[in-house]
Amino acid sequence: MTRRLAAEFFGTFWLVFGGCGAAIFAAAFPSLGIGFAGVALAFGLTVLTMVYAVGGISGGHFNPAVTLGLAVGGRFAWKDVVVYWIAQVFGAVAAAAALYAIATGKPGFQPGGFASNGFGDLSPGGYSMGAAFLCEVIMTAGFLLVILGATSRHAPPGFAGIAIGLALTLIHLVSIPVTNTSVNPARSTGAAIFASTGAMGQLWLFWLAPLIGGALGALIWRYVIDPGTTAADPGEGD
């Protein structure tokens, strides 16, 4: 179990450090030209690379909503859900702290949103709480459908990481303007801690909506799309 939790910690660290780091540093310089598309790709690449790096150890969740969805889908042991969540949140907070330490090395740095998620005044496009909630539920449900399908026994072996990474890129391309894209409560928690915009007050939505979406996507997969599939989670063994 120690190795599995370490893999989840470092995988989530990489996701937040790479994805939020691209938003905080590279996207802040228009001359680099990465914009929303570059940030979306950065998040997708973090998951793609870590799925192949440590997915064979822990299952490559890096996200409490994914862990919950896999448990609902019969791919993960319920008894291990909470400890996975703890490892993921610690990894996200550690990555956000590292980003903050780097960012404060520039004179005059102001954290602002610090790549955090939000609705209303904290939404990049000014979208309402209801719109943000619906977007996060749908995006996370879709993410779980891709994960469960790409890792099922019916999928071509060896390509799951690519499908999952591209799915997360697509999710960001759609939802960055709405919520700055969460679909991951750990990622949202790490960024909100260091933001100076009141993001912590809206963090509840970015736990509740992804968890609902993750469970919903798993239920759709398990009982509608592919009934009876119970392929073992890659990280089931220690």
Order of alpha helices (4+ residues) and beta strands (2+ residues): alpha-alpha-alpha-alpha-alpha-alpha-alpha-alpha
